[in-house]
Amino acid sequence: MALDQQFPSAPSSGVTFFERRELDQLMRLYGRMVAAGEWRDYGIAGLADHAVFSIFRHAAEAPLYRVEKRPALARKQGAWAVIGQGGMILKRGHELAQVLKVFEKGKFSVVD
């Protein structure tokens, strides 16, 4: 039995969601950023055409970042995208690990 591990088909209900290894990568990043005092809350949504991992500084605010998985774009621009607060795409790619590198220490700096 051969399985395509890259982007399996959505369940019969038509909902796109994260796989276990993808959630593991997202939660490891989230844990590091919470420990650093940068992030405070998160939300996960599984929708018909994409899955979203939203990152919040405070639960009552709009998300700082959204990590989206859109399987329909897997062969084109890449299924993964990190989207900033204003809706700007900060990074897009085919692999989650590569896209999450946008959060590496030293990438962002405070501007006065």
N, C-alpha and C positions, 0 to 999 in steps of 0.2 A: 504494500500500500504506500503510495507516494503522496505526500502532502506539500502543498505550496506554502511555506512558512512566511513568505514575505508579506502578503496581504490576503489573508483568508477571506472567503466570502462572508458577507454579513449573515447573521441568524435569519431564520425565516420571518421573523417579525419586522425585518427591515431596519433595525437599529444598528448603527455603527458604534463600536465601543473599543476601548483599549484592551490589548492582550496583557497577560500577567507580567511578562518581561518589560513591556512598555510602561505599565504602572509602576513597576519596581524602579526603573530609571527615573521616572518623574518624582516618585516619593523620596528617593535618595537625594535628588537635587533640592527638593522642597525641605527636607530635614536639615541639610547644610545651610540653606538660606534662613531658616527659622533660627537655627543656632547662632547665626551671625547677626540676628536681630533685624533682617531686611524684610522678611515676609511674616504674616501672621495667620492667614487663613487661605483655604483653597476651595474650589468647587469643581465638580465633575458633571458633565452632561453628555449623554449619548443621544444623538439626534438621527434622523433618517439618513442624511447624507454625510455627516461628519460627527466626530467626537471632540469635546473641548475640555481642557484642563485649565481652569481659571485661577490666577494667583492674585491675592489681595493683600494690601498692607493693613487695612482694617475691614472687617466684615461688612460694614455699612457703606463702603465706597464702591466705585466701579473697579473692575479688575485692573491691576497694573500691567499684567501680561496674560496672554492666552496662548496655550500650546494647542494647536489644532491638527487633527488627523483627518485628511480628506482622501479616502481611497480612490476616488474618481480621478485625482490628479497624479496618481502614483507613476504613471508612465510619461507624464508630461513634465511639470515643474517639480514634482516630488510631493508626496502625500503629507509631509510635515511642514508646519509653519509656526513661527513665534511671532505673535502680533502684539504691538505695544498699545499703550493706553489710548492713543489717538486713532487707532485703527491701522497704523503703518506696519507693514510687514518688515520685521527686523531680520529674519533669516528664514529661508525656505530650502528644503532639501529632501532627499530620498531616505535618509537614515536619521532616526531620532537622536542618536548620540551626537551626530555632527551638528544638528540643529540646536541642541542644548548647549553647545560650546559658546553660544552667545552670552551665557550667564557666567562664564569663567571670571575669576577674580582679576581685576585690572582692566576689564573691558569697558566698564562704566566709571565715570568720575563725576563728582559733584561740581557744578559750575555756579559761581556766584554772580 
